Amino acid sequence: AKAASLSVGIVTTTRLTHATPAATYGHVPERNWETDSAVSQDALQQGCTDLAQQLINFPVGDGINVAFGGGRTKFMPNTLSDPEYPKKFGERRDGRNLITQWQRQHPQGIYVWNTTQLKNLTSAFSGSVPSHVLALFEPSHMRYEHERMQDIAGEPSLAEMTEVAIRLLNRNSDGYFLVVEGGRIDHALHSGNAYRALDETISFAAAVQVAVDLTS
Protein backbone atom coordinates (compact mmCIF):
# COMPACT_ATOMS: atom_id res chain seq x y z
CA ALA A 1 0.00 0.00 0.00
CA LYS A 2 2.77 2.47 0.89
CA ALA A 3 4.72 1.53 -2.23
CA ALA A 4 1.60 2.41 -4.24
CA SER A 5 1.42 5.86 -2.56
CA LEU A 6 -1.63 4.99 -0.46
CA SER A 7 -1.98 6.26 3.08
CA VAL A 8 -1.92 3.55 5.75
CA GLY A 9 -3.59 3.40 9.15
CA ILE A 10 -3.83 1.05 12.12
CA VAL A 11 -6.58 1.24 14.75
CA THR A 12 -6.77 -1.20 17.66
CA THR A 13 -7.95 -1.48 21.25
CA THR A 14 -4.81 -3.46 22.12
CA ARG A 15 -1.24 -2.22 22.29
CA LEU A 16 -0.07 -1.05 18.87
CA THR A 17 2.79 -3.52 19.26
CA HIS A 18 0.45 -6.46 19.90
CA ALA A 19 0.25 -9.35 17.44
CA THR A 20 -2.45 -8.26 14.98
CA PRO A 21 -1.54 -4.57 14.58
CA ALA A 22 2.17 -5.43 14.54
CA ALA A 23 1.62 -7.84 11.65
CA THR A 24 0.88 -4.83 9.43
CA TYR A 25 4.36 -3.30 9.83
CA GLY A 26 6.71 -5.62 11.74
CA HIS A 27 8.92 -8.64 11.18
CA VAL A 28 9.98 -10.63 14.26
CA PRO A 29 10.41 -14.31 15.14
CA GLU A 30 8.82 -13.76 18.56
CA ARG A 31 5.52 -11.88 19.02
CA ASN A 32 6.49 -10.70 22.51
CA TRP A 33 9.37 -8.58 21.20
CA GLU A 34 7.20 -5.49 21.62
CA THR A 35 9.96 -3.38 23.18
CA ASP A 36 13.73 -3.74 23.44
CA SER A 37 13.65 -5.02 27.04
CA ALA A 38 11.78 -8.11 25.77
CA VAL A 39 14.46 -8.95 23.19
CA SER A 40 17.33 -11.23 24.20
CA GLN A 41 20.82 -9.74 24.32
CA ASP A 42 21.96 -12.25 21.72
CA ALA A 43 19.21 -11.15 19.33
CA LEU A 44 19.99 -7.47 19.93
CA GLN A 45 23.67 -8.10 19.18
CA GLN A 46 22.67 -9.74 15.91
CA GLY A 47 20.78 -6.60 14.90
CA CYS A 48 17.20 -7.59 15.72
CA THR A 49 14.87 -4.71 16.53
CA ASP A 50 11.70 -4.62 18.61
CA LEU A 51 8.24 -3.91 17.22
CA ALA A 52 7.90 -0.41 18.68
CA GLN A 53 11.05 0.63 16.81
CA GLN A 54 9.79 -0.99 13.62
CA LEU A 55 6.55 1.00 13.80
CA ILE A 56 8.37 4.30 14.30
CA ASN A 57 11.00 3.51 11.66
CA PHE A 58 8.70 1.93 9.05
CA PRO A 59 10.99 2.06 6.01
CA VAL A 60 8.56 2.44 3.09
CA GLY A 61 7.45 5.84 1.84
CA ASP A 62 6.67 8.33 4.59
CA GLY A 63 5.81 5.66 7.17
CA ILE A 64 2.52 4.72 8.83
CA ASN A 65 0.18 7.70 8.61
CA VAL A 66 -2.29 6.91 11.39
CA ALA A 67 -1.68 4.64 14.39
CA PHE A 68 -4.29 4.58 17.19
CA GLY A 69 -4.21 2.22 20.17
CA GLY A 70 -2.54 1.52 23.49
CA GLY A 71 0.97 0.60 24.55
CA ARG A 72 2.64 3.90 25.52
CA THR A 73 5.24 2.30 27.78
CA LYS A 74 6.65 0.22 24.91
CA PHE A 75 7.78 3.49 23.33
CA MET A 76 9.07 5.22 26.50
CA PRO A 77 12.40 4.86 28.34
CA ASN A 78 12.28 3.22 31.78
CA THR A 79 13.35 6.54 33.34
CA LEU A 80 10.20 8.35 32.18
CA SER A 81 6.88 8.20 34.01
CA ASP A 82 3.60 7.87 32.19
CA PRO A 83 1.66 11.15 31.70
CA GLU A 84 -1.59 9.60 32.92
CA TYR A 85 -0.32 7.21 35.60
CA PRO A 86 2.77 8.77 37.26
CA LYS A 87 3.66 5.55 39.10
CA LYS A 88 4.02 3.67 35.82
CA PHE A 89 7.24 3.99 33.84
CA GLY A 90 8.37 3.22 30.34
CA GLU A 91 9.79 -0.19 29.52
CA ARG A 92 12.64 0.69 27.17
CA ARG A 93 16.11 0.06 28.56
CA ASP A 94 17.93 1.58 25.57
CA GLY A 95 17.11 5.09 26.79
CA ARG A 96 15.19 5.96 23.66
CA ASN A 97 11.95 7.91 23.69
CA LEU A 98 10.36 6.71 20.49
CA ILE A 99 7.46 9.15 20.85
CA THR A 100 9.77 12.16 20.66
CA GLN A 101 11.71 10.44 17.88
CA TRP A 102 8.46 10.08 15.93
CA GLN A 103 7.72 13.78 16.51
CA ARG A 104 11.13 14.73 15.13
CA GLN A 105 10.58 12.52 12.08
CA HIS A 106 7.14 14.05 11.45
CA PRO A 107 7.33 17.72 12.48
CA GLN A 108 3.93 18.34 10.88
CA GLY A 109 2.44 15.31 12.64
CA ILE A 110 0.44 15.25 15.87
CA TYR A 111 0.82 12.97 18.89
CA VAL A 112 -2.16 12.53 21.25
CA TRP A 113 -2.81 10.40 24.33
CA ASN A 114 -6.31 11.33 25.52
CA THR A 115 -9.81 12.01 24.22
CA THR A 116 -9.62 15.80 24.57
CA GLN A 117 -6.55 15.93 22.37
CA LEU A 118 -8.22 13.68 19.81
CA LYS A 119 -11.30 15.94 19.74
CA ASN A 120 -9.06 18.99 19.29
CA LEU A 121 -7.54 17.18 16.35
CA THR A 122 -10.91 16.54 14.71
CA SER A 123 -11.83 20.21 15.00
CA ALA A 124 -9.02 20.89 12.52
CA PHE A 125 -10.66 18.90 9.72
CA SER A 126 -12.01 22.08 8.18
CA GLY A 127 -8.45 23.38 7.77
CA SER A 128 -5.06 21.75 7.28
CA VAL A 129 -5.03 18.11 8.37
CA PRO A 130 -1.83 16.44 9.64
CA SER A 131 -0.41 13.76 7.38
CA HIS A 132 0.65 11.67 10.40
CA VAL A 133 -1.06 11.07 13.75
CA LEU A 134 0.19 8.82 16.55
CA ALA A 135 -2.23 8.14 19.41
CA LEU A 136 -1.28 6.07 22.45
CA PHE A 137 -4.20 6.11 24.86
CA GLU A 138 -2.98 3.71 27.58
CA PRO A 139 0.32 2.35 28.98
CA SER A 140 -0.80 -1.13 27.91
CA HIS A 141 -4.04 -2.27 26.23
CA MET A 142 -6.95 0.15 26.11
CA ARG A 143 -9.74 -0.39 28.60
CA TYR A 144 -12.69 -2.66 27.98
CA GLU A 145 -15.66 -0.72 26.59
CA HIS A 146 -17.73 -0.97 29.79
CA GLU A 147 -14.77 0.46 31.79
CA ARG A 148 -13.89 3.16 29.29
CA MET A 149 -15.79 5.99 30.97
CA GLN A 150 -13.80 5.42 34.17
CA ASP A 151 -10.54 6.37 32.46
CA ILE A 152 -8.73 9.26 34.12
CA ALA A 153 -7.84 11.18 30.98
CA GLY A 154 -10.59 9.81 28.75
CA GLU A 155 -10.42 7.17 26.04
CA PRO A 156 -12.23 7.21 22.71
CA SER A 157 -14.35 4.27 21.60
CA LEU A 158 -13.28 2.03 18.75
CA ALA A 159 -15.95 3.62 16.57
CA GLU A 160 -14.66 7.12 17.37
CA MET A 161 -11.09 6.12 16.52
CA THR A 162 -12.26 4.52 13.28
CA GLU A 163 -14.10 7.66 12.22
CA VAL A 164 -11.13 9.93 12.89
CA ALA A 165 -8.78 7.54 11.09
CA ILE A 166 -10.95 7.38 7.97
CA ARG A 167 -11.41 11.14 7.87
CA LEU A 168 -7.64 11.59 8.09
CA LEU A 169 -6.74 8.93 5.57
CA ASN A 170 -9.31 9.73 2.91
CA ARG A 171 -7.63 13.07 2.23
CA ASN A 172 -5.20 11.07 0.06
CA SER A 173 -6.61 11.06 -3.48
CA ASP A 174 -4.66 7.86 -4.21
CA GLY A 175 -6.63 6.05 -1.50
CA TYR A 176 -5.74 4.32 1.74
CA PHE A 177 -5.46 1.02 3.58
CA LEU A 178 -6.82 0.82 7.13
CA VAL A 179 -6.71 -2.04 9.62
CA VAL A 180 -9.24 -1.89 12.47
CA GLU A 181 -9.08 -4.45 15.28
CA GLY A 182 -11.44 -4.97 18.19
CA GLY A 183 -8.67 -6.76 20.01
CA ARG A 184 -10.17 -6.98 23.45
CA ILE A 185 -12.89 -9.36 22.28
CA ASP A 186 -10.20 -12.04 22.24
CA HIS A 187 -8.84 -10.99 25.64
CA ALA A 188 -12.27 -11.31 27.23
CA LEU A 189 -12.70 -14.76 25.72
CA HIS A 190 -9.30 -15.84 27.07
CA SER A 191 -10.56 -14.77 30.49
CA GLY A 192 -13.86 -16.60 30.06
CA ASN A 193 -15.79 -13.35 30.48
CA ALA A 194 -18.86 -13.60 28.26
CA TYR A 195 -20.21 -10.15 29.14
CA ARG A 196 -17.02 -8.35 28.16
CA ALA A 197 -16.61 -10.44 25.00
CA LEU A 198 -20.13 -9.62 23.82
CA ASP A 199 -19.87 -5.98 24.85
CA GLU A 200 -16.61 -5.62 22.92
CA THR A 201 -18.23 -7.29 19.91
CA ILE A 202 -21.03 -4.70 20.00
CA SER A 203 -18.36 -1.99 20.13
CA PHE A 204 -16.66 -3.53 17.11
CA ALA A 205 -19.98 -3.69 15.24
CA ALA A 206 -20.40 0.04 15.86
CA ALA A 207 -16.97 0.64 14.32
CA VAL A 208 -17.95 -1.44 11.29
CA GLN A 209 -21.07 0.67 10.90
CA VAL A 210 -18.99 3.86 10.99
CA ALA A 211 -16.78 2.48 8.24
CA VAL A 212 -19.83 1.54 6.16
CA ASP A 213 -21.31 5.01 6.59
CA LEU A 214 -18.07 6.83 5.66
CA THR A 215 -17.01 4.76 2.68
CA SER A 216 -18.40 3.61 -0.65
C-alpha distance (Angstrom), angle and dihedral (degrees) to the residues before:
residue distance angle dihedral
A1 . . .
K2 3.82 . .
A3 3.80 91.1 .
A4 3.82 87.6 55.4
S5 3.85 90.7 52.7
L6 3.80 94.1 -108.2
S7 3.78 121.0 142.7
V8 3.81 114.6 -114.5
G9 3.78 130.6 -150.0
I10 3.80 139.1 -179.2
V11 3.81 123.8 -160.9
T12 3.80 122.2 178.9
T13 3.79 142.0 150.8
T14 3.82 89.9 -139.5
R15 3.78 128.0 69.9
L16 3.80 110.4 -63.8
T17 3.80 86.6 -124.0
H18 3.81 93.3 54.8
A19 3.80 120.7 114.7
T20 3.81 103.9 -88.8
P21 3.82 100.0 41.0
A22 3.81 90.9 40.4
A23 3.80 90.5 55.3
T24 3.81 88.3 68.9
Y25 3.82 94.6 62.3
G26 3.82 111.7 6.7
H27 3.78 140.4 81.2
V28 3.82 117.1 -162.1
P29 3.82 136.0 140.3
E30 3.82 91.0 -138.5
R31 3.82 122.6 48.7
N32 3.81 92.4 -151.2
W33 3.80 92.8 65.0
E34 3.80 89.2 102.1
T35 3.81 94.8 136.0
D36 3.80 134.0 14.5
S37 3.82 94.3 -100.6
A38 3.82 88.2 64.5
V39 3.82 93.5 54.7
S40 3.80 118.8 89.6
Q41 3.80 118.1 -113.8
D42 3.79 89.8 -120.1
A43 3.80 91.2 55.2
L44 3.81 92.0 46.5
Q45 3.81 90.3 51.4
Q46 3.80 89.2 52.8
G47 3.80 90.2 55.5
C48 3.81 101.2 -100.2
T49 3.80 115.2 153.4
D50 3.79 130.3 -154.7
L51 3.80 124.3 -114.2
A52 3.81 96.4 -107.2
Q53 3.81 89.4 58.3
Q54 3.79 91.1 46.8
L55 3.80 91.2 54.1
I56 3.80 93.1 50.1
N57 3.81 93.4 42.7
F58 3.82 98.3 41.2
P59 3.81 99.9 163.9
V60 3.81 103.4 -149.4
G61 3.79 121.9 89.6
D62 3.79 114.2 -41.9
G63 3.81 94.5 -26.0
I64 3.80 131.6 -111.8
N65 3.80 108.2 -22.3
V66 3.80 101.2 -159.3
A67 3.81 126.5 22.8
F68 3.83 118.5 170.7
G69 3.80 124.8 173.7
G70 3.78 144.2 75.5
G71 3.78 134.7 -64.3
R72 3.82 105.3 95.8
T73 3.80 95.0 156.7
K74 3.81 91.9 59.6
F75 3.80 87.4 66.3
M76 3.83 98.4 41.8
P77 3.82 130.5 81.1
N78 3.80 116.7 -111.5
T79 3.82 89.3 -114.3
L80 3.81 93.1 63.1
S81 3.80 123.7 82.0
D82 3.77 122.2 -138.9
P83 3.84 115.3 -98.7
E84 3.81 92.3 -132.2
Y85 3.81 101.4 35.1
P86 3.84 108.6 33.3
K87 3.81 93.0 -169.2
K88 3.80 91.5 60.0
F89 3.79 119.2 81.0
G90 3.76 136.3 -164.4
E91 3.78 119.8 -89.6
R92 3.79 102.0 -140.1
R93 3.79 115.1 111.6
D94 3.82 94.8 -174.9
G95 3.81 90.7 76.4
R96 3.78 93.2 -120.0
N97 3.78 123.2 139.2
L98 3.77 100.9 -154.4
I99 3.81 92.0 -174.7
T100 3.80 92.4 62.1
Q101 3.81 89.3 41.4
W102 3.81 88.9 55.4
Q103 3.82 89.8 49.5
R104 3.81 90.7 52.9
Q105 3.81 90.9 49.0
H106 3.82 91.9 49.5
P107 3.83 107.1 34.0
Q108 3.81 89.9 169.6
G109 3.80 91.5 48.6
I110 3.81 127.6 96.8
Y111 3.81 129.2 -133.1
V112 3.83 118.7 -158.4
W113 3.79 134.1 176.2
N114 3.81 105.9 177.9
T115 3.79 141.5 43.2
T116 3.81 96.0 -103.5
Q117 3.79 91.2 56.7
L118 3.80 90.7 47.7
K119 3.81 91.0 51.4
N120 3.81 90.3 49.0
L121 3.78 86.8 53.5
T122 3.80 93.3 52.9
S123 3.79 91.1 51.5
A124 3.81 86.8 66.2
F125 3.81 93.9 62.9
S126 3.78 90.8 98.8
G127 3.81 89.8 59.9
S128 3.79 134.6 28.5
V129 3.79 112.6 -20.1
P130 3.82 121.5 -151.3
S131 3.79 115.0 -112.1
H132 3.83 91.1 -143.4
V133 3.81 130.9 38.1
L134 3.80 126.4 177.5
A135 3.81 116.8 -169.8
L136 3.80 122.6 -177.2
F137 3.79 108.0 176.4
E138 3.83 101.3 175.2
P139 3.83 139.3 24.2
S140 3.80 88.1 -118.0
H141 3.82 130.3 -1.4
M142 3.79 118.1 -13.0
R143 3.78 117.1 -102.2
Y144 3.77 123.8 -87.5
E145 3.80 111.4 -94.5
H146 3.82 94.8 -108.6
E147 3.84 89.7 53.0
R148 3.79 95.8 43.2
M149 3.80 97.1 96.4
Q150 3.82 89.9 57.1
D151 3.80 91.8 63.8
I152 3.80 113.6 122.4
A153 3.79 97.7 -135.7
G154 3.79 97.6 24.3
E155 3.79 129.7 -102.9
P156 3.79 127.0 -140.5
S157 3.78 121.2 -127.0
L158 3.79 121.4 -110.1
A159 3.80 89.0 -106.7
E160 3.81 91.5 52.7
M161 3.81 91.7 49.8
T162 3.80 90.7 48.0
E163 3.79 92.3 52.1
V164 3.80 93.7 49.9
A165 3.80 91.5 46.2
I166 3.80 93.5 51.8
R167 3.79 92.8 46.3
L168 3.80 89.8 51.7
L169 3.77 96.5 44.3
N170 3.79 99.1 43.9
R171 3.80 90.7 66.4
N172 3.81 85.7 81.7
S173 3.81 107.1 91.4
D174 3.82 89.6 -156.2
G175 3.81 89.9 61.9
Y176 3.78 135.1 -118.8
F177 3.79 146.4 -109.7
L178 3.81 118.1 -135.5
V179 3.79 129.7 -176.2
V180 3.82 116.1 -160.4
E181 3.80 119.8 -173.5
G182 3.78 129.4 -174.7
G183 3.77 88.8 -159.0
R184 3.76 100.2 168.6
I185 3.80 92.4 67.0
D186 3.80 86.4 75.5
H187 3.80 92.8 45.5
A188 3.80 91.7 53.9
L189 3.79 90.5 49.6
H190 3.81 91.0 50.7
S191 3.80 86.7 54.6
G192 3.80 92.9 47.4
N193 3.80 90.8 -120.6
A194 3.80 106.7 146.2
Y195 3.81 95.2 -179.6
R196 3.79 94.2 55.4
A197 3.81 92.7 42.8
L198 3.80 92.2 53.2
D199 3.80 93.4 41.6
E200 3.81 90.6 51.7
T201 3.81 89.6 48.4
I202 3.81 89.9 54.7
S203 3.81 88.3 50.3
F204 3.79 89.9 51.4
A205 3.81 91.0 48.9
A206 3.81 88.5 54.7
A207 3.81 89.4 53.6
V208 3.81 90.2 50.4
Q209 3.79 89.3 52.3
V210 3.81 90.9 51.8
A211 3.79 89.6 52.5
V212 3.80 91.2 48.9
D213 3.80 91.5 49.9
L214 3.82 94.4 48.3
T215 3.79 99.7 43.6
S216 3.78 139.2 55.3
